[in-house]
Amino acid sequence: AAMRDSRIQRTKTVCTYCGVGCSFEVWTKGRHILKVEPSEEAPVNGISTCVKGKWGWDFVNSEERLTKPLIRQGDEFIEASWDDAMDYIARNLGGIKDRFGSDAIGYIASSKCSNEENYLFQKFARAIMKTNNVDNCARYCQTPASRALQRTVGYGGDSGTIKDIENADLVIIVGANTAESHPVLATRIKRSHKLHGQKLIVSDLRKNEMAERADIHLHPKHSTDLIWLNAVAKYIIDQGWEAREFLNQRVNGYKEFVQSLQKYTLEYAEKFTGIHQETLIQVATMIHEADSTCILWAMGVTQHKGGADTSTAICNLQLVTGNFGKPGTGAYPLRGHNNVQGACDFGTQPNVFPGYEPVEDREIRGKYERAWGVELPKHSGYDNHEMVDAIQEGKIKAMYLFGEDMALVDANANVVDEAFKKLQFFIVQDVFFSRTARYADVILPAAPSFEKEGTFTNTERRIQRFYPVFEPLGESKPDWEIIQMVANAMGANWNYTHPSQIMDEASVLAPVFAGVSYDRLDGWKSQVWPVQLDGTDTPLLYLDEFHFPDGKAKLFPVDWTAPHAYEEKYDLHINNGRVLEHFHEGNMTYQSKALTHKAPRPWLEVSPELAEERGIKNGALVRLTSPEGAIKVRVEVTDRVKGNELYLPMNTSDEDQAINFLTSSDHDDVTDTPNYKETAVAMEILSYD
Ligand code: SF4
């Protein structure tokens, strides 16, 4: 909590830059940030932070902050009072609801905002506006991973904590740039690998830092991870190395699973992935010899046409080898945004209430109807991908979005732009004038985490409190207060005066949060859900049972989906990801002088072979064209990438350089997650150096 030390104030906060969930104290004087100081008591990071957590906070005091509501008049935005903005919203949003029905409005929540804000937003959409058309950006990243976990082990969250990853005998990282995207978690693996004999296998197209350190770096052809995962599972079974007792007692579907693997021989795997058979045998042997294995993955797996299935193959492999339900084991999708786990947990998804209880289940819906005193919509709503289509088809006429720059982060930005232009009414609520805001009819100025109170849930399912460092700047307000104002303008009668009341409400309704309370989360304390009524939390899942009615896990057979096919002229494959210094589209981190000085813009990584073939050097300017659009970027020649593979950090808000002007609307069939990682381009040279 905030403590006074003469005029210097120290306030505990939780970092907003990735799912690791580091917490630390911010030292301030007035609105001046003196320093960020981690503490031994921080449950995740102890005394560590990365550069973003340490230096990434100037944006809070940026001159660019939105400080007053804005209402569109023609091509301009005019400052308005909060009252006028609310009247304007009530008239327009209400008008559209009356004319076109509840389902003509879509709601986009924010995985950068708090659990309480997400809870309130889905309640607004469902209880007041009577639609389940609500989603958050997990759809762009982690929904396939959650779906895989729900298919196989039950809960859509990491099965253990960072301690388990740290203590595992073997860590396998698939399609994740951990050293840059989850830096403090990566330091734990680096330490265990260097000092405690932990083994490390990395599968990635790019020789990132973890791949460089790994005992084995697998470099499969793009979009083929599922094949080697299945082949390793088959090889393990063929050797009789499967966890017999565990499978007998705790897992369903073994026979069918073994049958489904028939074609995934080592020869088949080598043919399609390009990984040598001996290497796959080595991988299988290392898993067999390890007492405990954790598998970590991220967007390099999920952002594919077969993203949910490849994630499932990871869970299957962990089940076959008995790597669930004991310390040092488990399946770990590494959550990108600080609160992408929490946004999903607290119900901003079109098919589930908070705690993942289905909206189409009559009993569950009845529970919420009684608690909220309303009748609720019976069917699942549109996810954010479907909302874009529904706007194009004229089915969605209005949207309310907060804390999300959808016009930059959704795939195929040109298509999203076209859709947003068609909206009759668009509310955008943000800290800055985002790219999405240019399409808004009304813009509501929100306060960032430093200016409000709430909780975030990190990648471990760990809920932590953050406290207000400053008052909201200008007339900006915490998102939960704004959502409540909009709800009341639309006829609700809400009187929340503190976010703890929202958490209290959620903990009564969603069994997984039963024992969560602000008191129990005071200061550095944290709780890892599911939390029982008496406050007992669950850092390690599945010790006794899996989250299914019979307590058993399910092996879920999956087959490989070939990647999106492109015309021959698009002869290069472009991958994308993060750089250490920036977060996402960078609308916060580019406001930090220290970070921007270190990493002013994204560079296109080109392999030495390709650079030589095309006669280009470091600094060359190239135009990349895909069937969807074109961008212009400068080249960095590096052996981190190979052959015809390019890599472009996604961290930019510059339209000339943003990856999503190249990506397509094609997506994972199971979850609608765009296949950002299956983009092909043609490269035209504009200058050679
Ligand atoms: Fe913040 Fe993630 Fe860095 Fe920790 S590792 S300081 S949570 S960005």
Residues whose N, C-alpha, C, O or C-beta is under 5 A from the ligand:
A	BS01	SF4	C15 Y17 C18 V20 G21 C22 T49 C50 K52 G53 H182 P183 V184
